[in-house]
Amino acid sequence: MPARTNRSAGTPLARANVRNSFAPGAVDLASLVPIMYTFMFRNIASDGFVYSDPQSPDDISRDSKPGCIIAAPSFPADTPGIDQDYVFNWVRDGAITAMEVAKADMPTGPSGAVQTLNDYVTFADLCHSNTQPPWTKGHACFTIAGDVRPWTEQNDGPALQSITILAAYDQLDPDTRKRAVDLVNSNVAFLLGVYEDPTTNLWEEHSGYSFFARSAQLRCFQEIQASTIAGIEKPAGLRPAVDWLRQALAGHWDGSKYVSVMADPGNGAQPSPHDPVVSGYDPNIDIVQSAVYGAVPVTDTKLLATAAQLRSQWEEGGIAFYPINKADRENFGIGPLFGRYPGDVYDGDTSDPVLGGHPWALSTCNVAELHYKLAAEIKSSGKVPVDDLSAPFFAPSGIDASTAPAAAAAALTATGDAMVRAVVYHSDNLELSEQFDGTTGYERSVHNLTWSYAAYLSAMRARAEAV
């Protein structure tokens, strides 16, 4: 068979391993939103776009149901060197992804609804209904057919799901709206019974008192209080739960940073930020995510102090330094890339841990979003929240107490842009995996992570408010 180029057999072949990349600083970040949205949308099942279960590909009863959002189309047989199967629906990831669908101004059908959001609510309700004892309504992971996958209970999931459903409500058809209200009411009733309890954390590694879970629950309860949607119940326990969670979040401050997960001391004793669930877990990127997805204000200077430590630990001289950050800064003026926490060892293969882990696309986009949200808040309020705690956060952007608000907002936006440009530069022709190699910058771990795209889109929505 002739070559596609029809070159003669004697013609030298071109190099097959040419590296393509985007010139740093030359890309309009917002212009990439439609592409990132398309990549994300490939991971959402519909009645015409169906996934088979990699564990039983010939069993159609295990095929995906419409509205299932897979974490990634990646499983061991498809991704050599990776032992993770991400062809499942995580409640948290699904909610974060569906929020971007709700914010995307999708075309509507004859009923005025967005079918993808109808499907999301219907699938979420199926999973909720299928969750029976010994599992709880905080169960985190389901098969693509909506059945319970043996996994952990993570009580941020119902909160994030409820937040997304409230945001999507006006884009649902009448029947799905009724299902949505019932699901949110059930989620809130469950959360009111567990918000004071330990739970498995965001990274599914430890059980304890989670800052992220508490922030997500607080935002959920606040939005329920403010909701004007007919049928949304507002139990008497909401107000005391809001007050309790605010105090509980403040209790994660150890004097220099917010602690991600406090250990459960048992016997009814109070947890302490000086007793984290494990050493090497802080500062943790889920503190920043608590401002992106939860109720922690971006102007909280303790949050900003924690974010400053996150940045310093992955830059040159930091305890978890990624060499790619030094190379990117010196060669292109982009970055830094962010990981999860200093003691991380996960690289997509749990059987072959790598001390220090690697940077994540979603972590980096989340930190960029913090900068954009803070820039927008400064533009609106005319106040720059610089104090002794937050000064190290503002310093890399050239901001101090004398900086005018407009200049501070512009500088923060530029700092966020440099981070997102690093994500784009190290992408595989804009496709985003879970991680980048901390030394080379090349993508690694599972490919086409849905949350990576959702984080990019969320960051760009925040950026639009900042510029």
N, C-alpha and C positions, 0 to 999 in steps of 0.2 A: 504494500500500500504506500503511495507517495506521501511524503511529508506534507503537512498542511501548508507550508510555504512553497511547495513544489520546487525546493532547491535541489540541485543535482546531488548525487551521492558524494561527489568529491568536494562539495562546498563545506568549509569548516563550520561547525556548529557554534552558535553563540553561547556565551556563558549562561548556565542554567540557574545560577545562584546569585543573581544580581539583587542587591538589597534596595528596596524602595522605602522612602520615608518622606514625611512632610517637612518642608523647611520650617524650622522654628521661627515663630513670629510672623510668618507669611499667611497664616490661615485665619480666616474669620470664624471664630469658634462657634458663633451662633448659626452660621450657615451650615454647619454639620448636623444640626438637630434633626432634619428629616432623615438623614442617613442613619444616625444612631437610633432613631425611633423605628425605622424599618428593621434594623438588626434586632432590636428588642422585641418587636412584634412577631418575629419568626418563632419566638419561644412561647407564644400563646396559642393554645389549641382552639379550634372552632369545629363546626360540624363538617366543614370542607377541608380542614387542615388537621390531620390526625397523626398522633405519635403512637408507635407501637412500644410495648414494654420491652426493653433490651433483655430482660431476664426470661421473657416468654414471647418472642416476636411473632409467633404464629397463632397465639391465642387472642382472638379479636375481642374476647370479653374483657381483656385487660388493656385494651386500647384507651387512649385519652378521651375524656369527656370534654365537650365545649366549655371553655372558661378555665381549664387547667393551665397554670403558668409554671412551666418547668424552670428549675434553677439554672440549667444549662443543658444543651444537647450532647453531653459528654458522659461517657461511661468507660470502664477500663478497656474493653475490647476495641473501642473507638479511639482511645487516647493513650498510646503506649507510654509506659512509665508513670501513669497516674492510676491510683487504686480507688478513686472516688466515683460513685455513680450519682450523678446529679439529675437524672431523669425522674424527678419526683416534684411534688408541689409542696413547698414550704409556705406556711401561712404568712410569715413575715415578708419573705421575698415577693410573694404574690401580691400582698397589700401595697408594698412599695412600688411595684411595677404597675398595678392597676391604677394607682394614683396618677401616674404619668399619662395613662390613657384618659383618665377623667379630665386632665388639664390640657389635653391636646386638641380640643375643638374638633373632634372627629365628626364626619358626616353622619347624619341620622337617617333612620329608615322611615317608612310611612307612619309609624306610631310616634315619631319624634324622638325615638330612643336610639342609643348607641348599642348595637347588638353585642359587641365585645364586653361591655359593662353588664348587660343583662346576663351574659354567659358567666362572667366572673362571679356575680352574686349567686347565681344558681348553683355553680360548682362549689362555692364556699359553703352554701347551705347544705349541699349534699355531704360534704366532708363533716360539717358540724353534726348532721343527723347520724352519720355513721360512727361518730365518736361515742362509744358506750363504755361503762366501767369494764376493766380497771382504768381505762384512759379517762382523761378529763377534757373539758372544753378548752383547755389550754394546750391541747396536743399540737405538736409543731409541724408534722410532716405526714403527707398522704401520697398514695400511689396516684398515677395519672388517671386512674379510673375512679378516684375519690374514696378509696378504701384506706383504712388506718394502716400506716406503716409503723411497725414497732420502733418507737423513737422516744424522745423526751417531752416533758411538759414545759412549755415556755410561755409565761403569762404576759409577755409583750404582744404576742401574736393577735389575740382577740381585740386588744386595744387598737393596734395599727389597722386591723381589718375594719373595725368600726369607723375609724377616722376616714378611711378611704370610701366606705359605703356612704357616709354622710356627704362627702364631696361629690360622689357620683349620682346621688339620689335623683336630681333633676333630669338626668340623662337616661333614666330607666323607664321601661313601660309600666303601665298600671299594675299588672300582676306581679312584676318583679319588685316594684316599690313595696308592696305588701310583704313579700318575702324578706326584703331588705330591712324593713322596720322590725319584723319579728326577730331576725338574726341579730341585729344590733341590741335589741332589748335583752335577748338571751345572753349575749356577750357581756353586757354591762352587769347583769345579775350575777354572772359567774365571777367577774372581776371584783365586784364588791365583796365577795366572799373570800378572795385570795390575795388582795393587794398588799396585805401586811405580811405575807408569807415569803419564804425563800422560793426561788425558782431557778431553773436552768437558764444560764445567761445567753446573751446574743451569739457568742461563738460556740455554743453547745459543748463547752468543756468543763464547766463547773456549776455547782448549785450553791446559791447563797443569796444575799440581798443585793440585787442588781440595780445599779444606777440607771441603766438604760431602760430596763423594764418599768421602773418606777416613773421615769420621765414620760414614757409612752402611755402608761396608765393615767398619769396626771393630765396629759393633753386630751386623752379620750374623755375623761370625766368633765373636763372644762368645756369641750365641744358639745357634749351631751347637755350640759347646763345651758349652753347658749343656743341650742338647736330650736328652730321653729317648725320642724317637720312634724306633721300630724301623726300621732301614734307613738312618737318617741317618749318612752317613760322616763320620769325623773324621780327616782326613788329618794326617800328621805336621807339615805346614807351617802348621797353624792357629796354634799357640802362638807361633812366631817371627813370624808375620804380625801377630798381635795386638800383640806388643811393638813391632814396627817401626812400626805405624800410630800407636800412642800417642806415640812419639817424633816421628813425622812431623807429627802435629797440633800438638804443642808447638812445632815449628819454624815455624809460621805466625805466631807472636807477634812483632810488630815493635817492642815496647817500650811501645805504647799501645793496641793492638788486634790482634785476629786478622785476618790478610789472607786474603781469599776465594780468590784464585787466584794462585799464584806462577808466574812465567814459567819456561819450560824454557830454561836457559842453553845447552843442547847440549853435545856432547863429553863427556857423562858427569859434568859438573860439578854440584855441589849447588845447588838453588834457594835463593833468599833471600827473606824477607818484605820486604826493602827493594827488591826487584825484582818488583813485582806485574805481572801480565800486561798491565795498562793503567792509566793514571792515571784518577782519578775513579770507581774501582770499589769503593772502600772508604770507610767501613765498609759492608758488604753484608749484607742481611737473611738471606742463606743461612747466616751464622754462627749466628743464632738458630735457624734451621731445623735446624742440626746438633745442637742440643739437643732439638728437638721430634721429629725423625725419626731422628737418629743417636745416637751414643754419648757425646756431650759432656755431662758432668754439669751440671745447672742451678746447682749451687753453685760452679762454676768462676768465680772472681772475675775472671779475664781475659775470659771470656765475658760476664760482667755489665758489665765496663768497655766492651766493644764495643757491647753493647746500649744502654748509656747514650749513647754517641756517635750511634747510630742515631736515638734519640729526639731528641736535641738538633739534629740536622741538619735535621729536618723541622718543628721548632717555630720560633716567632718568633725571629729572629736567627740561625737556622741557615743553612748554605750552600745548602740545597735546600728552603727554607721553603715549606710549603703554606699559603696564606692560610686555607683552610677550617679548619685546626687552631686558629687564633686565634679565628675566629668561633665554632666549636663550644665552645671552652673558656669564652669570655666569655658566650655566650648560654645554654649548656645544661650546662656542666661535664662534657662528654664528650670522648672522644678521648685522645690524638691518633691519627690515621690514619698508617700507615707505608707507604712505598714499597719499592723494591728497593735502590737505591744512588744516591749523589749525582749521578753523571753520566748517569743514565738519560735516554733520549730516546724510549722506546717508549710509544705511546699507542693501540696497536691498528692503527695504520697506519704501516708502516715506510717508506712513501714520503713521509710528512709528519711527520718527527720533531719532538717538542716538548722543548726543553731542560729538564731537571729531572724529566721524566716525571710520573707521578701516583701517588697512593696506591692500594694493592691491598687488597682484602678479605682475601685469604689471608695477606698479610704481617702485617696488623693482628691477625688472629686468632692467628697464630703467636706474636707478641710477648705477647699476652694469655695464651696458654697457658704461655709461659715464666714469667710471674708466678704463675699458678695452680700450676704444678709446683713452683716454688720455695716457695710458701706451704705446700704439702703437705709438702715436705721439712723445712721449719722446724718445722711442727707435730710431725712424727715425731721429729726429732732434738733439738729444743729449742735449736738453735743458729742464730744469724743470721750469715751469712758476710759481715760488714761488715769491710772493710779499706780501705786507701787507694785500691785499684783499683776496688772495687765501690761505694764511697760515693756517687759520682754516679748510679749506678743506683738506689740506695735513696732518695736525696734527694727525688724527686718524690712519693714515697709517705709522706714525713714520717718516715722510718726512719733512725736512726743507731745507733751502738754501744750506746747506753743503752736502746734499745727492747726491751721484753720480747718473747719469741718469739711468744706468742699475739697480741699487738698487731701485730707485724710481719706475721704471716700474714694477719690480717684486712685490714691496709692494702694488702698486695700483691694480695689478691683484689679489693678495691675498685678498685685501679688497673687491673687486668685488665678488670673489669666496665665501666669507663668507656670503654675501647677498643672492646670488643664492642658496647656501646650505640651508639657512633658508626657501626659497621658496620650495625647494625639500622636506625638512624635514616635513613641515606642509602641504604638498600636500596630497590628498586622493589617495594613491598608484599612484602617479604622475599625476593624474587628477587635473586640476587647476580650481578653481572657480574664481569669481571676487575678493573676499576679504578673509582675514583671520581675525578671531576674535582678537581684540587688547589685550585681556586679556588671553584667553586660547590658542590662536594659531590655533584653529580648523577652517576649511573652513566655509564660510558663503556667503550669497547673491546668485546670479545666478550661476549655475554650468557650468563647461566646457566653460568658456569664451574664445572665439577664440583669442582675442587680448592677453590674458595671454600667450597662447602658442607661438604666433608670437613674443611676447616680449622676451620670453626665447630663441627662435631660433635666433633672431637678436642679443641678447647679446652673444650667443655662436659664432656667426660669428665674432663679434668684438673681442672676446677673442682669437680666432685663430690667429688674427693679432698681439696680444699682447704677446703671449707666444713663 
